[in-house]
């Protein structure tokens, strides 16, 4: 009966540990901020920042939105207003 009483604590701990690992895995590998990025989108033709993970672009948008995808191992590049091709 004591084992069952500890079950909620065990489940809660596992969820926290697994969730923290997932958040770190979702972080971008590379973030380019303060750039001039042409998106070719009629709705938003230009963006300030881009986030890349592996071979994929995972976000394009404002510096704030893209910076939110950074993790502890994310490489950050400040383009200082230059164009990104």
CORQUI-V950806 format. One record per residue. N is the residue number from 0. RES is the residue in three letters. OMEGA is omega in whole degrees, 0 to 359 (999 if undefined). Layout:
# CORQUI-V950806
N,RES,OMEGA + N,RES,OMEGA
This chain:
# CORQUI-V950806
0,UNK,179 + 1,UNK,180 + 2,UNK,180 + 3,UNK,180 + 4,UNK,180 + 5,UNK,184 + 6,UNK,179 + 7,UNK,179 + 8,UNK,179 + 9,UNK,180 + 10,UNK,179 + 11,UNK,180 + 12,UNK,179 + 13,UNK,179 + 14,UNK,179 + 15,UNK,182 + 16,UNK,181 + 17,UNK,178 + 18,UNK,179 + 19,UNK,178 + 20,UNK,179 + 21,UNK,180 + 22,UNK,180 + 23,UNK,179 + 24,UNK,181 + 25,UNK,183 + 26,UNK,178 + 27,UNK,175 + 28,UNK,184 + 29,UNK,176 + 30,UNK,176 + 31,UNK,183 + 32,UNK,180 + 33,UNK,182 + 34,UNK,170 + 35,UNK,185 + 36,UNK,175 + 37,UNK,185 + 38,UNK,184 + 39,UNK,177 + 40,UNK,178 + 41,UNK,182 + 42,UNK,180 + 43,UNK,186 + 44,UNK,181 + 45,UNK,177 + 46,UNK,181 + 47,UNK,188 + 48,UNK,179 + 49,UNK,177 + 50,UNK,182 + 51,UNK,175 + 52,UNK,184 + 53,UNK,179 + 54,UNK,188 + 55,UNK,169 + 56,UNK,183 + 57,UNK,177 + 58,UNK,172 + 59,UNK,181 + 60,UNK,181 + 61,UNK,176 + 62,UNK,182 + 63,UNK,182 + 64,UNK,183 + 65,UNK,178 + 66,UNK,179 + 67,UNK,181 + 68,UNK,181 + 69,UNK,174 + 70,UNK,183 + 71,UNK,182 + 72,UNK,181 + 73,UNK,175 + 74,UNK,181 + 75,UNK,177 + 76,UNK,175 + 77,UNK,182 + 78,UNK,177 + 79,UNK,176 + 80,UNK,180 + 81,UNK,178 + 82,UNK,175 + 83,UNK,181 + 84,UNK,999
